[in-house]
């Protein structure tokens, strides 16, 4: 890895199936970043333990997420692609940062409050200190740029706080990480039912997954919400805008132009539009799905990738921990 390139760090949860929103909202940007930055991308298996996944599922989920990311264009030779639990230095830094984290501030984090409301019987310490572990993930590589969604921006603010507190108490070590999106505005992929955005867990018929079969993609698209006519002011209804925004991602300019014209002159047939969009989605998703499937069947290759990524990541993490211990004073030999 080039030493003079800025460091980008980002994690991918190992629960749920990757979908179109993950691809256009995150993975496509990762693929661009790998050319210009030192990238550390990891599967966040420790983070997933807050919800107590079945051990039988966890292993398969990690392999699947790795395979889907590689199939989507991540090059394990250009990035450090690893599994979080393969880097024990993250756990050590998490412990050290917990000494600088305060119960009151952690309890005020909106995502923590949401989780408590949704699962009052599972308010574990890992859930409370989730932002501290996320900070350790980033700071262990002295990451500068972090691709995050809106819901994670406060966690990144906390990572900056912990970096500042450490630097002030022990001496300069950590840069303050900033949100990063590689130039483009974040793309929000609308749910097919018109309710919010595509999600890993909510309303699976309204989300297009990278593992969906051709028939299922066509079926989901045929059920996508559309509209009749225009709004009173002549503008495009929200549901139709959503269809066109999906078309912009996967259809050719002439196809988009054709349906825009038919919308304007009032002759649009939404059944035809959704059929076309289904076919174009199949053309886009099928190659990723098939490549991911063949990668998942080659566990020897995936194990090699995980080990190679862990070696690169541990080299970086070990240097950071060596410096951190020295500054704190816990270097006795």
N, C-alpha and C positions, 0 to 999 in steps of 0.2 A: 504494500500500500504506500502511496505517495505521502511522505511526511508533511509536505507543504500544503496539502489540501485541507480545507476546513472539514471538521468532523460532524457527520449527521448520524443521529441515533433515533430509531423508531421500533416500537414493539407491535406485535400482532397477537391478539388473544387466541388461545388454542381451543376456544369453545365456539360452537356454531359453524355454519358453512359460509365460505366467502361468497359474496354476491356482486352484482353489477355495480352497486354503490361503492363497495370496497375497491373494486378494480379502478373505476374512474375517479373515485375520491382520494385514493391512496396509492395503490400499486402502480398505476401508470406514472405517477410522479416519482415513485421510487426508481422506476426503470430509467427515467431521465437523470435522476440524481446520481446514479451509480457511475455515470460517465464523468461527472465533474467534482465529486466529493469523496472523502473517505467515509464509506457508509457501513454502519453496524445495524443490521436488521435482525431482530430476534423473535422467536416464538415465546410468548409470555406464559409459560406453563405454571410458574409459581403464582402469578396473579390469578389464574383460574381456580386455584385451590380455595379461594374465599367462599366459593359456592359449592364446595365438596363434590366435584365430579366423580363419577364411578371410575375407579382405577382402570377397569377394562376399556373404558372409552377414551381415557386421556391419551394413551399411547397412539391409538389410531388417529385421533384428532391432530396430534402433533405432526405425524407423518403426512396427513392429508393437507394441512395448512402449508407445510414446507413444499409439497409437490405442487399445490395450486399457485404458490408464489413463483416457483421456478418456471412453471408452465406459462405464467403470465408475463415472463420476460426478465425476472431477476437472474443475474448471472453470478453463481457462487464463486467464480474466479475474480469477479470485480468487486464484490461486497463480502463482508463477514456476515454470513447467514448462519445463525446458531440458535440453540435452545437455551433459554434463560438459566435453567437449573444446571447446565453444564459449566457455569461460571460461578464458583463458590465465592469469588471476590465480591460479587454483587451482594450476597447475603451479609458479608462482613461489613461492607460500606453501609448497608441498610441498618445494621446494628449501631454503627457509629453515628449515623445521621439521626437515628431515633433519640439519641441523647440531646439532640438540638431541636427536637420537635416537641410541641406542647399539646396536651390533651385538648385544651380549650379550642385551639385553632383547628385541630383535626376534626373535632365534633361539628364545627361550623361549615365544613365543606359540603356544598349542595349535593354532590353525588353520594356522599355518605348518608346525608339526611334522607335522600330518596331510597337508598338501599334499606335503611332502618325501617322506613315506612312500609316498604314492600315485603321485607322479611324480618319482622320484629323478633323472631325466635333464633335468628342467626347473626347476631351482632358480635362477630368475633374480632379479635385484636388485629388480624390481618386486614379486615375490612376498614377498620379505623385508620390503620397506618398505610393503607394502599398508596397514598401520595408520596410517602417516604420511600417505599420500594420503587415507585416509578422514578423518583429523584435519583436513587442509587443506580438504576438502569442507565440513566443519562450521564450522571456525573462520573461513573466508573470509567468512562472513556473520555472524560472531559469534553463531552459533546457541546457543540456551539449551536447547531441548528436542529430543531426538532419538529418534524411534521406532525401537527396535532389538529384535531377537530375542535370546534367551539367548546364542546363539553369537557375537553381536557385542558383548556387554557389556564384554568385556575390551578390545576395540578402543576403546570409548568411554572406558574408564578411562585408556587411553593418551592419548587426545585431551585429557583433563583434565590429565594429566601435562605434555604439551607446552604447554598453555595456561599452567600454573603456571610452568614453566621459562622460557618467554618473558617472562612478566610479571615474574618475579624478576630476570632478567638485564637486561631492556631497559626495563621500565616497564609499567604497567597497560594492557592492551589487550583481552585476551580474557576473556569470562566462561567459567566452567567448565560445559560441557554435561552435562546429566543425561538418563538414560533416561526415556522418556515414552510413555504408552500411552492417554491420553485417558480415564481413568476406568474402563474395563472391563478385566476380566482378559483376557489374551491368549487368543484362541481357537485351539486346536490342532486342525486338521482331520485326522481319522484316515485312513490309507491304506485303500483298499478291500480289501486282502488281510490287514488286521489287523496288518501289520508297520510300526510307527512312524507317521510322518505323511506326507501327500502331498508329493511332491518334483518339482522341475522336471526332473530327469534320471533318477532311479531308477524302475524298474518302471512304465512308462507306462500299462499297463492298470489299474494300481491308483490312478491319479491322474486327476481330472477337470479338463481344461484348459478355459479360457474360449473356446478356438477349436474344441473338439470338436463334431462334427456331432451332430444329434439321435440318429441311429441308433447312433453310437459311445457316446454317453452311456447309452442304454438297454442296450446290450451290456455295458458296463463294470459298470453297476449289477446286471445279472442275474448277473454272476460274483462279485459282492462276497461276502466271507466272512460266513456266518451260523452258526447253531448248532442243536443239537437240545435242546429242553427247557431246564430251569433248572440252575443249579449245585446241588451237593448241599445247600448251606445255603438253597436257594430263591431265591438272588439271580440277577441278570441276567448272563449270560456277557458277556465283554468284547466279542466280535464283535457281539453284539446291541446293546450300549450304543453301539457305533460307529454302527450303522445309525440308532439313535434320535437320536444327536447330529447326524447329517446331516439327518435329518428335521426336527429343531428349527430348522434353518437355512432350509429351503425349503418345508415343508409347512404346511397350515393347522391350527389347534389341534384341530378336530374329527377330522381324519385322524390326527393323533398320538394323540389320546385313544382312537380306535377300536383302533389297533394295540396301545396299552398295555393296554387291557382284554383283548384277545385273548391277549396274552402272559401276563397274570395268570391267566386261566382255562384256559390251556394249549391254546387252539384256534388260535393264530397260525399262519398259513401264510407262510413267509418268501418264497416265490416271489411271492405277492401283494404283500407289503410292498415287495420290491425293485422290482416292476413299478411300483407307485405312486410310489416314491421316484425311479425313473427318469423318470417323466412329470413329476414336480414339478421335478426338476433341469433337464429340458429347458425348462420354462416359465421357469426362472430364468436359465439360461445363454444360451439362444437370442437374446434381445434384445441382450445385451452382445456376443455373437459377431457378430451382423448389423451392429450399429452400428460395431464395430471394423473389420469388413470394408469397410464403405462409407468410413470415414475413411482406411483404408490406400490405397484407390483414389484418394483426393484428396490427392496429395502436395503440391500447391500450398498447400492449407489447412494441412497438417502443417508445411511449411516456414515458413509465416507464424507458426504457434504457436511453433516452435523459435526463430525470430529474435526474436519479441516476448519470449519467456521469457528468452533470452540477454541482451537489452538490460536487462531489470529486474535480472537476477542480476549482470551486470557492473557496474551502477551501485553495488550494495551491495559487491561484491568489490573494486572499484577504491578505494573509501573506506578499506577495511580495509588494503589493500596500501600506500596512501599513508601511513597512520599507522604501519604496521609498518616501512617503509623509514626514516621519520623517526626512529623510536625506535632502530633499529639503527645509523643514521648513514650509510645509503647514499642520502641525498638531496643531490645535489651542486649543484643549480641553484636 
